[in-house]
Amino acid sequence: MKNKIGVGIGAALLGMFIGGAGVSTAWSIQLKGGAKTPAPQATQSGTDDAVARTEKVVQMLDDLYKTAIVAITKHYVNSPADLSAATASKVLFQALEDKGHMETRLLGFTDVLINGENAPRDAFEEKARDQLLAGAPSYQEVAEEDGKRYLRVATTVPVVMEKCVMCHANFRDKEGAIGALAYKMPVLE
């Protein structure tokens, strides 16, 4: 079963890049009510070129991850017993982190979290939650740790299709951000 899912996920991702999966980027996915999700507006966290380069990479990865999550859900999740797109995406997040590239976390903002590890766990994630729940499409800041700069970005995760509420009934009829993808990437100096 795992091999079938892994091959299916790989095929979905490959199909997106060669145009065969029939999935546009997550930012152009129609919401349940017919509205489209907004493109994230990058806010310049710094005036230097290194931060601007890093912002572009994070935005590209955000588009890729959200497109993959939607494609996996659309093509491979048919019942609550199936591997969820959130679980599959965490494998991708962990692979990049294990290789030292960046950290990515799925954050839940609803009153009922299915997985407690998705709760905001530091001041940045709490501030991001507050900003995104207030309607901002993204929130970011540059932080310094041990003399190294990191771009921290959080982008909204809305309910984009009816299949989302098949497993997450507490998201039914919720508008706006129900969660976020939170990134911590070393600034590309």
C-alpha positions as CSV (number, residue, x, y, z in Angstrom):
1,M,0.0,0.0,0.0
2,K,2.8,2.5,0.9
3,N,4.6,1.9,-2.4
4,K,1.4,2.5,-4.3
5,I,0.8,5.7,-2.5
6,G,4.5,6.8,-2.9
7,V,4.4,6.1,-6.6
8,G,1.0,7.9,-6.9
9,I,2.4,10.9,-5.1
10,G,5.5,11.0,-7.3
11,A,3.3,10.6,-10.4
12,A,1.1,13.5,-9.3
13,L,4.0,15.8,-8.7
14,L,5.7,14.8,-12.0
15,G,2.3,15.3,-13.7
16,M,2.0,18.8,-12.3
17,F,5.3,19.8,-13.8
18,I,4.7,18.4,-17.2
19,G,1.0,19.4,-17.3
20,G,-0.6,16.0,-17.1
21,A,-2.2,16.1,-13.7
22,G,-4.8,18.7,-14.6
23,V,-4.1,20.7,-11.5
24,S,-3.2,24.4,-11.4
25,T,-1.3,25.9,-8.5
26,A,-3.1,25.8,-5.2
27,W,-3.5,29.6,-5.3
28,S,-5.8,29.3,-8.3
29,I,-7.9,26.5,-6.8
30,Q,-11.6,27.4,-6.5
31,L,-12.9,27.6,-2.9
32,K,-16.1,25.8,-1.9
33,G,-18.1,29.0,-2.4
34,G,-16.7,29.7,-5.9
35,A,-14.2,32.4,-4.8
36,K,-10.5,31.8,-5.6
37,T,-7.8,31.8,-3.0
38,P,-5.6,34.9,-3.1
39,A,-2.0,34.9,-4.2
40,P,0.3,35.5,-1.2
41,Q,1.7,39.0,-1.2
42,A,5.3,38.9,-0.1
43,T,6.1,41.7,2.3
44,Q,9.7,42.8,2.2
45,S,11.2,41.8,5.5
46,G,14.5,43.4,4.7
47,T,15.8,45.7,2.1
48,D,18.7,43.5,1.0
49,D,18.9,41.2,-2.0
50,A,19.6,38.1,0.1
51,V,16.2,38.4,1.8
52,A,14.4,39.1,-1.5
53,R,16.0,35.9,-3.0
54,T,15.0,33.8,0.0
55,E,11.4,35.2,-0.2
56,K,11.2,34.0,-3.8
57,V,12.4,30.5,-3.0
58,V,9.9,30.2,-0.1
59,Q,7.1,31.4,-2.3
60,M,8.0,28.8,-4.9
61,L,8.1,26.1,-2.3
62,D,4.8,27.3,-0.8
63,D,3.2,27.0,-4.3
64,L,4.7,23.6,-4.8
65,Y,3.6,22.2,-1.5
66,K,0.0,23.5,-1.7
67,T,-0.3,22.3,-5.3
68,A,0.9,18.8,-4.1
69,I,-1.5,18.8,-1.2
70,V,-4.4,19.6,-3.5
71,A,-3.4,17.1,-6.1
72,I,-2.9,14.3,-3.6
73,T,-6.3,15.1,-2.0
74,K,-8.0,15.3,-5.4
75,H,-6.6,12.1,-6.9
76,Y,-5.8,9.8,-4.0
77,V,-7.9,10.6,-1.0
78,N,-11.3,9.0,-1.3
79,S,-12.2,8.0,2.2
80,P,-11.0,8.9,5.8
81,A,-9.1,5.6,5.8
82,D,-6.7,6.9,3.0
83,L,-3.4,8.5,3.7
84,S,-4.1,12.2,4.1
85,A,-2.4,14.8,2.0
86,A,-1.3,16.5,5.3
87,T,0.5,13.3,6.4
88,A,2.0,12.8,2.9
89,S,3.2,16.5,2.8
90,K,5.0,16.1,6.2
91,V,7.2,13.4,4.6
92,L,8.3,16.1,2.0
93,F,8.8,18.7,4.8
94,Q,10.9,16.2,6.8
95,A,13.0,15.2,3.8
96,L,14.1,18.8,3.1
97,E,14.7,19.4,6.8
98,D,16.8,16.2,7.1
99,K,19.0,17.5,4.2
100,G,19.5,20.8,6.0
101,H,17.5,23.0,3.6
102,M,14.7,24.4,5.7
103,E,12.0,23.7,8.3
104,T,8.4,23.5,7.3
105,R,5.5,23.0,9.7
106,L,1.8,22.6,9.2
107,L,-0.1,24.7,11.8
108,G,-3.7,24.3,12.8
109,F,-5.8,27.3,13.8
110,T,-9.2,25.8,14.4
111,D,-10.7,25.2,17.8
112,V,-10.3,21.4,17.4
113,L,-6.8,20.2,16.4
114,I,-6.7,16.6,15.3
115,N,-2.9,16.5,15.9
116,G,-1.6,18.5,18.8
117,E,1.9,18.8,17.1
118,N,0.3,21.2,14.7
119,A,-0.4,23.9,17.4
120,P,1.7,27.1,17.2
121,R,4.8,26.5,19.4
122,D,6.8,29.7,19.4
123,A,6.2,33.5,19.4
124,F,6.6,33.7,15.6
125,E,3.9,31.1,15.0
126,E,1.5,32.7,17.5
127,K,2.0,36.1,15.9
128,A,1.5,34.5,12.4
129,R,-1.7,32.8,13.6
130,D,-3.1,36.1,14.9
131,Q,-2.2,37.9,11.6
132,L,-3.6,35.2,9.3
133,L,-6.8,34.9,11.3
134,A,-7.2,38.6,11.0
135,G,-7.1,38.2,7.2
136,A,-3.5,38.6,6.1
137,P,-2.6,36.2,3.3
138,S,0.9,35.8,4.9
139,Y,3.1,36.9,7.7
140,Q,6.9,37.0,7.8
141,E,9.9,38.2,9.7
142,V,13.7,37.8,9.6
143,A,15.1,36.3,12.8
144,E,18.7,35.8,13.8
145,E,19.9,32.6,15.6
146,D,23.6,31.9,16.5
147,G,24.7,34.7,14.1
148,K,22.8,33.3,11.2
149,R,19.7,35.0,9.6
150,Y,16.5,33.0,8.9
151,L,13.4,34.0,7.0
152,R,10.3,32.9,8.9
153,V,7.1,32.9,6.7
154,A,3.6,31.6,7.4
155,T,1.0,31.4,4.6
156,T,-2.7,30.6,4.9
157,V,-4.2,27.2,4.4
158,P,-7.9,27.5,3.7
159,V,-10.4,24.7,2.9
160,V,-10.3,24.5,-0.9
161,M,-12.5,21.5,-1.6
162,E,-15.2,19.4,-0.1
163,K,-12.9,16.5,0.4
164,C,-11.1,18.5,3.1
165,V,-14.1,18.2,5.4
166,M,-14.5,14.5,4.8
167,C,-11.8,14.0,7.4
168,H,-12.0,17.4,9.1
169,A,-15.6,17.9,9.8
170,N,-14.7,20.7,12.2
171,F,-13.6,22.8,9.2
172,R,-17.0,22.7,7.5
173,D,-18.4,26.1,6.8
174,K,-15.2,27.9,8.0
175,E,-14.0,30.9,6.0
176,G,-10.4,32.1,5.8
177,A,-7.4,30.5,7.3
178,I,-7.9,27.2,9.1
179,G,-4.2,26.8,9.3
180,A,-0.9,27.7,7.8
181,L,2.3,26.4,6.4
182,A,5.2,27.9,8.5
183,Y,8.7,28.1,7.0
184,K,12.1,28.7,8.5
185,M,14.7,29.0,5.9
186,P,18.3,30.3,6.1
187,V,18.6,33.6,4.3
188,L,20.4,32.9,1.0
189,E,23.4,35.2,1.6
